[in-house]
Amino acid sequence: MDDGSSWPVDKLSALRLGRRLVAEVPASRRGRQAFVDVRPKRSDPDAQAQGEGWVRSDAERSFHLEHWEYERDERIAAFDYDIGAVLIGSADATDESELITVLNGWGVRPGLFVYPWESEDPK
């Protein structure tokens, strides 16, 4: 039985490849939007792989998370997304297990995450 704490295979693969994922979460009040952003940390071997024209998968990758809230109507055609932006929280996770622990603490399930282009996240 899935308790909601496991990553869908495609999203876990994206994280291991160093791809950013985003989840829209409830905002503090009407007229605002909030997002949790997971950014895999890049290492020297990632930079070397990129220089060679390929993407490196790493199951031992660490992560940086941020929870931001924005004024929904203050953005001008995707510019100036930082008007009224508030950083609600940030955290680092040393591995995939700690990433799940942080997300559970924030009340965010892995299944909520999408690729940035599938979201309204302004970043």
SVG drawing of the C-alpha trace seen along z (x, -y; Angstrom):
<svg xmlns="http://www.w3.org/2000/svg" viewBox="-9 -44 44 46">
<polyline fill="none" stroke="black" stroke-width="0.4" points="0.0,0.0 1.4,-3.4 1.4,-5.8 2.3,-8.8 5.9,-9.0 7.5,-7.4 8.5,-9.2 6.9,-8.3 9.7,-6.6 10.0,-9.4 10.3,-12.1 12.9,-10.1 14.9,-9.6 14.7,-13.4 16.0,-14.2 18.9,-11.7 19.7,-13.4 19.9,-16.7 16.6,-18.1 14.5,-20.6 11.0,-19.7 8.2,-21.9 5.0,-21.3 2.2,-23.9 1.1,-23.9 -1.6,-25.8 -0.9,-29.5 -1.4,-31.5 -4.3,-33.5 -6.4,-34.2 -4.6,-36.0 -1.3,-34.2 0.4,-31.1 2.9,-28.9 5.4,-26.4 8.0,-24.0 11.0,-23.7 13.5,-20.8 16.9,-21.5 19.4,-18.6 22.8,-19.8 25.5,-19.7 28.9,-18.3 32.2,-18.4 31.4,-15.1 28.1,-16.7 30.1,-19.7 32.5,-17.3 29.7,-15.3 28.0,-18.4 31.3,-19.6 31.4,-16.2 27.9,-16.6 26.0,-14.1 24.0,-14.1 25.1,-12.1 22.7,-10.1 23.5,-10.0 21.4,-8.1 23.6,-9.6 22.7,-13.2 21.9,-15.8 19.2,-18.5 18.2,-22.0 14.5,-22.8 12.7,-26.1 9.1,-27.0 8.1,-30.4 4.9,-32.3 4.0,-34.9 1.3,-37.5 -0.7,-35.9 -1.6,-39.1 1.6,-41.0 3.5,-39.2 3.8,-41.0 3.9,-38.4 6.2,-36.1 8.6,-39.0 9.1,-40.4 8.0,-37.2 9.7,-38.4 7.2,-41.3 5.6,-40.3 7.6,-37.0 8.2,-35.5 10.5,-32.7 8.5,-30.5 11.3,-28.0 14.4,-26.3 16.3,-23.1 19.0,-20.9 18.7,-17.1 21.8,-15.0 20.1,-12.1 16.8,-10.8 15.8,-9.5 16.3,-12.9 14.5,-14.6 11.4,-12.5 11.8,-13.4 11.9,-17.1 8.9,-16.9 6.9,-14.9 7.7,-17.6 6.4,-20.2 3.3,-18.2 4.2,-17.8 3.9,-14.4 6.3,-13.5 3.4,-12.7 2.6,-16.5 5.8,-17.4 5.9,-18.1 8.4,-19.4 8.7,-23.2 7.2,-23.7 4.1,-21.9 3.5,-24.4 2.7,-28.0 5.9,-28.5 7.3,-31.8 11.0,-30.8"/>
</svg>
